[in-house]
Amino acid sequence: MKILLTGANGYIGKRLLSVLVESGHDVVCMVRDPDRLNPPRAVKGSISVITADLNEPSTLSAIPEDIDVAYYLVHSMTQSSSEFRQLERNAAGNFVEAIDRTSAGQIIFLSGIANDEELSEHLRSRLEVEEILATAKSPLTTLRAAIIIGSGSASFEIIRDLVEKLPVMIAPKWVNVRCQPISVRDVIRYLTSVAGDDRAKGRTFDIGGPDILTYREMLLGLAKLRGYSRYIITVPVLTPRLSSYWLYFVTSTSFSLATSLVDSLKNEVVCELDGIEEIDPTPCLSYKKSLEMAFSRIEQNEVVSRWTDALVSLKINPEFAEYIQVPEFGCLNDRQEVPIAAADVDTVTENIWQIGGKRGWYYATFLWELRGLLDKVVGGVGLRRGRRSETDIEAGETLDFWRVILADRENRRLLLYAEMKVPGDAWLEFEVAENEGQWYLNQTATFRPRGILGRLYWYGVYPLHLAVFRGMARRIAGYRKS
């Protein structure tokens, strides 16, 4: 079948893409920026890519007319805008108009379980998208899932952060709400199973694992698996806003995502709409097994995608090309050039590619951590997002509070753009290059200030920048694995 895959850069889309190609389908990936699409080498030759934006109807003419199945995996939940419901409605409406011009025989939508009468803002929005998609000429298949457990998923990373960082949790009453978690592997399996199946067309299915647990039980279940002793004390005084701040400061989530999640946690998300077993009778993984497989992927450094792959910063435009060329005029810079031996070129490149995350920033990492904490205090993303892989970097990913703009291993160049809160735009670039027979590590921090405040910021922290950037460059150039 010829399949249109929207959201191919997202957490689910990246994983689904490989499975669809392995199943022999002809996949058309629809993305806003092809520079951010980094499919595995094994599937690159089997896919086609079109550039289109669901909020720009004129771009949707790029969708081929001979589509058989279209996946709708677009989500605005991580948008900081309070108008995300309107964004969702507009995108879904534009999608329907575009798909109606094709020969698509099915639309597949991954939604959230919405069986309560009083739904959160997020779940109401998902339901509205379902209703809009159902107006298309192509029959709609909706899969509704609760919490998705897998390496890199927002739910998994939040639960893990809470358990690993807090021996005692003062938790709001939503920890006693029931949920039916499902492994990301089972979500991908169901998404592929319903494609082209006439029994699934025009139907809605709730999908979930075999366990129905409270959030308290999920937290304590992960703690038990990892060998931690954890205690949860429930108090009634934590308002939704305080709960959002609690999640925001303790975990790697953004505040907008934390707010959406807390709002949704009041709703019990347990499967009621059955029938998926008629199409795919394979039993789902238990919550414990899902956790074990997620940690196994992390330990083996095989995390395929993360929830942070979506662009969550309002500072950065989805068009990456705008940021690859670092501006030269009206900017302040710190340049470090460190000579290195030819025999050390590969080692230094490897050090660059392993920066951040668990390894840290090579020099004065505690200052980077302090900067991350301050960023959280003022509403930024902080330093806790880490990185998807300890050894590999791809454009579009997050690396602590940076976004990877360019990761050119062949030419030994890494370019990062700051998503921390700063009064301007900031880039950090690493390059290993040869000049007249001598190899150098070139490290450049570029800051484009916004007004007087931006310049005061740069010069105010310049002494620290000077020490940190100089020390970091020298450590990267001379760092050796023990």
Secondary structure, 3 states (H helix, E strand, C coil): CEEEEECCCCHHHHHHHHHHHHCCCEEEEEECCHHHCCCCHHHHCCEEEEECCCCCHHHHHHCCCCCCEEEECCCCCCCCCCCHHHHHHHHHHHHHHHHCCCCCCEEEEEEECCCCCCCCHHHHHHHHHHHHHCCCCCCEEEEEECCEECCCCHHHHHHHHHHHHCCEEEECHHHHCEECCEEHHHHHHHHHHCCCCHHHCCCEEEECCCCCEEHHHHHHHHHHHHCCCCEEEECCCCCHHHHHHHHHHHCCCCHHHHHHHHHHCCCCECCCCCCHHHHCCCCCCCHHHHHHHHHHHHHCCCCCCCHHHCCCCCCCCCCCHHHHCCCCCCCEEEEEEEEECHHHHHHHHHHHHCCECCCECCCCHHHHHHHHHHHHHCCCCCCCCCCCCCCCCCCCCEECCEEEEEEECCCCEEEEEECCCCCEEEEEEEEEEEECCEEEEEEEEEEEECHHHHHHHHHHHHHHHHHHHHHHHHHHHHCCCC
